[in-house]
């Protein structure tokens, strides 16, 4: 999971840096890195002069973190996530959401639940 998270963060940072020549002169303005201890706990964080920032903390049981950057069209992107035994769980306003369930389907599901097969 750690490797997946690091690869995801690296891919986001690299794509953001190469997406626009404005980012070529970006400098790291803040950086911290707590290497894994004996129990596997680790943490890192960084921020660049062009507004890219990331942080993550975790252990063998899971991770949590956040990423922030500005997309090519100027939209601020903010993503928080956790990853654990149940998978990867991203949260962000830019992520797609499913459409609402139609009322007829809701009624059908309620009917099925109240009339179990015999």
NULUMPA-858239 format. One record per atom (N, C-alpha, C): residue number from 1; residue in one letter; chain; atom name; x, y, z. Coordinates in steps of 0.1 Angstrom, whole numbers, plus 5000, padded with zeros to 4 digits. Atoms other than C-alpha are relative to their C-alpha. Layout:
BEGIN
 num residuo cadena atomo   xx   yy   zz
 NUM       a      A    CA    X    Y    Z
...
END
This chain:
BEGIN
 num residuo cadena atomo   xx   yy   zz
   1       x      A     N 5008 4988 5000
   1       x      A    CA 5000 5000 5000
   1       x      A     C 5009 5013 5000
   2       x      A     N 4990 4989 4999
   2       x      A    CA 5029 5023 5008
   2       x      A     C 5005 5004 4986
   3       x      A     N 4995 4998 5014
   3       x      A    CA 5043 5018 4973
   3       x      A     C 4990 5006 4991
   4       x      A     N 5010 4994 5008
   4       x      A    CA 5010 5025 4957
   4       x      A     C 4997 5014 5003
   5       x      A     N 5002 4986 4997
   5       x      A    CA 5005 5057 4976
   5       x      A     C 5011 5009 4996
   6       x      A     N 4989 4992 5004
   6       x      A    CA 5039 5069 4969
   6       x      A     C 5000 5002 4985
   7       x      A     N 5001 4999 5014
   7       x      A    CA 5035 5061 4932
   7       x      A     C 4989 5010 4996
   8       x      A     N 5011 4991 5003
   8       x      A    CA 5001 5079 4931
   8       x      A     C 5004 5015 5002
   9       x      A     N 4996 4987 4997
   9       x      A    CA 5015 5110 4948
   9       x      A     C 5011 5005 4990
  10       x      A     N 4989 4996 5010
  10       x      A    CA 5046 5110 4925
  10       x      A     C 4994 5002 4986
  11       x      A     N 5006 4998 5013
  11       x      A    CA 5025 5106 4894
  11       x      A     C 4992 5013 4999
  12       x      A     N 5008 4987 5000
  12       x      A    CA 5002 5135 4904
  12       x      A     C 5010 5012 5000
  13       x      A     N 4990 4989 5000
  13       x      A    CA 5032 5157 4912
  13       x      A     C 5007 5002 4987
  14       x      A     N 4992 4999 5013
  14       x      A    CA 5051 5148 4880
  14       x      A     C 4991 5005 4989
  15       x      A     N 5009 4995 5011
  15       x      A    CA 5020 5153 4858
  15       x      A     C 4997 5015 5002
  16       x      A     N 5003 4985 4998
  16       x      A    CA 5013 5187 4874
  16       x      A     C 5012 5008 4996
  17       x      A     N 4988 4992 5003
  17       x      A    CA 5049 5198 4870
  17       x      A     C 5003 5000 4985
  18       x      A     N 4998 5000 5015
  18       x      A    CA 5052 5187 4833
  18       x      A     C 4988 5006 4992
  19       x      A     N 5012 4995 5007
  19       x      A    CA 5017 5200 4824
  19       x      A     C 5002 5014 4996
  20       x      A     N 5000 4986 5002
  20       x      A    CA 5027 5236 4824
  20       x      A     C 5015 5005 5002
  21       x      A     N 4987 4995 4999
  21       x      A    CA 5060 5254 4818
  21       x      A     C 5002 5010 5012
  22       x      A     N 5000 4991 4988
  22       x      A    CA 5051 5278 4846
  22       x      A     C 5006 4993 5012
  23       x      A     N 4996 5008 4988
  23       x      A    CA 5059 5250 4870
  23       x      A     C 5015 4996 4999
  24       x      A     N 4986 5005 5001
  24       x      A    CA 5095 5244 4857
  24       x      A     C 5009 5007 5010
  25       x      A     N 4992 4993 4990
  25       x      A    CA 5109 5269 4882
  25       x      A     C 4995 4998 5015
  26       x      A     N 5006 5002 4987
  26       x      A    CA 5089 5256 4912
  26       x      A     C 5011 4996 5010
  27       x      A     N 4990 5004 4990
  27       x      A    CA 5109 5252 4944
  27       x      A     C 4993 4994 5012
  28       x      A     N 5006 5006 4988
  28       x      A    CA 5102 5231 4974
  28       x      A     C 5002 5010 5012
  29       x      A     N 5000 4990 4989
  29       x      A    CA 5092 5255 5002
  29       x      A     C 4999 4993 5014
  30       x      A     N 5001 5007 4987
  30       x      A    CA 5085 5229 5029
  30       x      A     C 5000 4985 4997
  31       x      A     N 4999 5014 5002
  31       x      A    CA 5094 5193 5033
  31       x      A     C 5003 4993 5013
  32       x      A     N 4997 5008 4989
  32       x      A    CA 5094 5167 5060
  32       x      A     C 4998 4985 4997
  33       x      A     N 5000 5014 5003
  33       x      A    CA 5100 5130 5060
  33       x      A     C 5004 4992 5012
  34       x      A     N 4998 5009 4988
  34       x      A    CA 5097 5106 5089
  34       x      A     C 5001 4986 4994
  35       x      A     N 4998 5013 5005
  35       x      A    CA 5112 5073 5077
  35       x      A     C 4993 4990 5009
  36       x      A     N 5007 5010 4992
  36       x      A    CA 5094 5041 5088
  36       x      A     C 5008 4996 5012
  37       x      A     N 4994 5005 4987
  37       x      A    CA 5101 5031 5124
  37       x      A     C 4998 4985 5001
  38       x      A     N 5001 5015 4998
  38       x      A    CA 5102 4996 5138
  38       x      A     C 4987 4994 4998
  39       x      A     N 5014 5004 5001
  39       x      A    CA 5064 4994 5138
  39       x      A     C 4995 5002 4986
  40       x      A     N 5005 4997 5013
  40       x      A    CA 5062 5006 5102
  40       x      A     C 4993 5013 4998
  41       x      A     N 5006 4987 5001
  41       x      A    CA 5048 5040 5110
  41       x      A     C 5009 5010 4992
  42       x      A     N 4992 4991 5007
  42       x      A    CA 5059 5067 5086
  42       x      A     C 4991 5013 4997
  43       x      A     N 5008 4988 5004
  43       x      A    CA 5049 5102 5074
  43       x      A     C 5009 5008 4991
  44       x      A     N 4993 4990 5008
  44       x      A    CA 5059 5127 5048
  44       x      A     C 4991 5011 4996
  45       x      A     N 5008 4989 5005
  45       x      A    CA 5048 5161 5036
  45       x      A     C 5009 5009 4992
  46       x      A     N 4993 4990 5007
  46       x      A    CA 5059 5187 5011
  46       x      A     C 4991 5010 4994
  47       x      A     N 5007 4989 5007
  47       x      A    CA 5048 5219 4995
  47       x      A     C 5010 5007 4991
  48       x      A     N 4992 4993 5010
  48       x      A    CA 5061 5237 4964
  48       x      A     C 4996 5014 4998
  49       x      A     N 5003 4986 5002
  49       x      A    CA 5062 5273 4954
  49       x      A     C 4989 5003 4991
  50       x      A     N 5011 4999 5010
  50       x      A    CA 5036 5267 4927
  50       x      A     C 4987 4995 5005
  51       x      A     N 5013 5004 4994
  51       x      A    CA 5009 5255 4951
  51       x      A     C 4998 4985 5001
  52       x      A     N 5002 5015 4999
  52       x      A    CA 5014 5217 4949
  52       x      A     C 5004 4996 5014
  53       x      A     N 4997 5004 4987
  53       x      A    CA 5013 5201 4983
  53       x      A     C 4994 4986 5002
  54       x      A     N 5004 5014 4997
  54       x      A    CA 5010 5165 4996
  54       x      A     C 5005 4997 5014
  55       x      A     N 4996 5005 4987
  55       x      A    CA 5011 5148 5030
  55       x      A     C 4994 4986 5001
  56       x      A     N 5005 5013 4998
  56       x      A    CA 5007 5112 5040
  56       x      A     C 5006 4994 5013
  57       x      A     N 4995 5007 4988
  57       x      A    CA 5010 5091 5072
  57       x      A     C 4994 4987 5000
  58       x      A     N 5006 5013 4999
  58       x      A    CA 5005 5055 5077
  58       x      A     C 5009 4990 5007
  59       x      A     N 4993 5011 4995
  59       x      A    CA 5017 5021 5088
  59       x      A     C 4995 4987 4993
  60       x      A     N 5003 5012 5007
  60       x      A    CA 5012 4985 5079
  60       x      A     C 4985 4997 4998
  61       x      A     N 5015 5002 5001
  61       x      A    CA 4974 4987 5085
  61       x      A     C 4993 5009 4990
  62       x      A     N 5006 4990 5010
  62       x      A    CA 4967 5017 5062
  62       x      A     C 5007 5013 5000
  63       x      A     N 4995 4987 5002
  63       x      A    CA 4974 5052 5052
  63       x      A     C 4989 5010 4999
  64       x      A     N 5009 4989 5002
  64       x      A    CA 4958 5086 5051
  64       x      A     C 5008 5011 4995
  65       x      A     N 4992 4989 5005
  65       x      A    CA 4968 5116 5032
  65       x      A     C 4992 5010 4992
  66       x      A     N 5007 4989 5008
  66       x      A    CA 4960 5147 5011
  66       x      A     C 5009 5005 4989
  67       x      A     N 4992 4994 5011
  67       x      A    CA 4971 5162 4978
  67       x      A     C 4992 5013 4996
  68       x      A     N 5006 4987 5005
  68       x      A    CA 4965 5198 4966
  68       x      A     C 5008 5005 4989
  69       x      A     N 4994 4994 5011
  69       x      A    CA 4973 5214 4933
  69       x      A     C 4990 5008 4991
  70       x      A     N 5009 4993 5009
  70       x      A    CA 4958 5236 4905
  70       x      A     C 5001 4993 4987
  71       x      A     N 5000 5007 5012
  71       x      A    CA 4947 5218 4874
  71       x      A     C 5003 5009 4988
  72       x      A     N 4996 4992 5012
  72       x      A    CA 4956 5229 4838
  72       x      A     C 4990 5011 4997
  73       x      A     N 5010 4990 5003
  73       x      A    CA 4923 5248 4835
  73       x      A     C 4998 5010 5012
  74       x      A     N 5000 4991 4989
  74       x      A    CA 4930 5267 4868
  74       x      A     C 4991 4996 5012
  75       x      A     N 5009 5005 4989
  75       x      A    CA 4906 5247 4890
  75       x      A     C 5009 4995 5012
  76       x      A     N 4993 5006 4989
  76       x      A    CA 4920 5241 4925
  76       x      A     C 4995 4986 5003
  77       x      A     N 5003 5014 4997
  77       x      A    CA 4921 5204 4932
  77       x      A     C 5005 4997 5014
  78       x      A     N 4997 5004 4986
  78       x      A    CA 4920 5191 4968
  78       x      A     C 4995 4986 5002
  79       x      A     N 5004 5014 4999
  79       x      A    CA 4920 5154 4974
  79       x      A     C 5005 4994 5014
  80       x      A     N 4996 5007 4988
  80       x      A    CA 4920 5135 5007
  80       x      A     C 4997 4985 4998
  81       x      A     N 5002 5014 5003
  81       x      A    CA 4923 5098 5009
  81       x      A     C 5004 4991 5012
  82       x      A     N 4995 5010 4991
  82       x      A    CA 4926 5067 5031
  82       x      A     C 5001 4987 4992
  83       x      A     N 4999 5014 5006
  83       x      A    CA 4937 5032 5021
  83       x      A     C 5002 4991 5011
  84       x      A     N 4999 5010 4989
  84       x      A    CA 4932 5002 5043
  84       x      A     C 4996 4987 4995
  85       x      A     N 5004 5014 5005
  85       x      A    CA 4920 4966 5042
  85       x      A     C 4988 5000 4992
  86       x      A     N 5012 4999 5009
  86       x      A    CA 4888 4978 5025
  86       x      A     C 5003 5007 4987
  87       x      A     N 4997 4993 5012
  87       x      A    CA 4906 4996 4997
  87       x      A     C 5004 5014 5001
  88       x      A     N 4996 4986 5001
  88       x      A    CA 4914 5031 4985
  88       x      A     C 4987 5008 5000
  89       x      A     N 5012 4992 4998
  89       x      A    CA 4889 5058 4995
  89       x      A     C 5003 5015 4998
  90       x      A     N 4998 4986 5003
  90       x      A    CA 4894 5092 4978
  90       x      A     C 4988 5008 5003
  91       x      A     N 5010 4990 4998
  91       x      A    CA 4874 5123 4987
  91       x      A     C 5004 5013 4994
  92       x      A     N 4997 4987 5006
  92       x      A    CA 4873 5154 4966
  92       x      A     C 4988 5005 4992
  93       x      A     N 5012 4994 5007
  93       x      A    CA 4848 5179 4951
  93       x      A     C 5001 4997 4985
  94       x      A     N 4998 5002 5014
  94       x      A    CA 4863 5172 4916
  94       x      A     C 4997 4986 4995
  95       x      A     N 5002 5014 5004
  95       x      A    CA 4856 5135 4917
  95       x      A     C 4985 4998 4996
  96       x      A     N 5014 5002 5005
  96       x      A    CA 4825 5122 4898
  96       x      A     C 4992 4993 5011
  97       x      A     N 5010 5006 4991
  97       x      A    CA 4794 5112 4918
  97       x      A     C 4989 4993 4992
  98       x      A     N 5010 5007 5007
  98       x      A    CA 4768 5087 4908
  98       x      A     C 4987 5008 5000
  99       x      A     N 5013 4993 5000
  99       x      A    CA 4733 5100 4898
  99       x      A     C 4991 4995 5011
 100       x      A     N 5009 5005 4989
 100       x      A    CA 4705 5097 4923
 100       x      A     C 4992 4988 4995
 101       x      A     N 5008 5012 5004
 101       x      A    CA 4686 5064 4923
 101       x      A     C 4986 5004 4997
 102       x      A     N 5013 4997 5003
 102       x      A    CA 4653 5067 4906
 102       x      A     C 4990 4995 5010
 103       x      A     N 5010 5004 4990
 103       x      A    CA 4622 5066 4928
 103       x      A     C 4994 4986 4998
 104       x      A     N 5006 5013 5003
 104       x      A    CA 4608 5036 4910
 104       x      A     C 5009 4988 5005
 105       x      A     N 4990 5010 4995
 105       x      A    CA 4640 5016 4918
 105       x      A     C 5000 4999 5015
 106       x      A     N 5000 5000 4986
 106       x      A    CA 4639 5026 4954
 106       x      A     C 4988 4993 5005
 107       x      A     N 5012 5007 4996
 107       x      A    CA 4603 5015 4957
 107       x      A     C 5001 4984 4998
 108       x      A     N 4998 5014 5003
 108       x      A    CA 4612 4982 4940
 108       x      A     C 5009 4993 5010
 109       x      A     N 4990 5005 4990
 109       x      A    CA 4641 4976 4964
 109       x      A     C 4993 4998 5013
 110       x      A     N 5008 5001 4987
 110       x      A    CA 4618 4983 4994
 110       x      A     C 4991 4989 5000
 111       x      A     N 5010 5011 5001
 111       x      A    CA 4592 4959 4981
 111       x      A     C 5008 4986 5001
 112       x      A     N 4993 5012 4999
 112       x      A    CA 4618 4932 4976
 112       x      A     C 5005 4997 5014
 113       x      A     N 4995 5002 4986
 113       x      A    CA 4632 4937 5011
 113       x      A     C 4989 4996 5009
 114       x      A     N 5011 5003 4991
 114       x      A    CA 4598 4935 5027
 114       x      A     C 4993 4987 4996
 115       x      A     N 5006 5013 5005
 115       x      A    CA 4588 4904 5007
 115       x      A     C 5011 4990 4997
 116       x      A     N 4989 5009 5003
 116       x      A    CA 4616 4879 5011
 116       x      A     C 4995 4988 4993
 117       x      A     N 5003 5012 5008
 117       x      A    CA 4616 4849 4988
 117       x      A     C 4997 4989 5010
 118       x      A     N 5003 5011 4990
 118       x      A    CA 4600 4819 5005
 118       x      A     C 5003 4986 4994
END
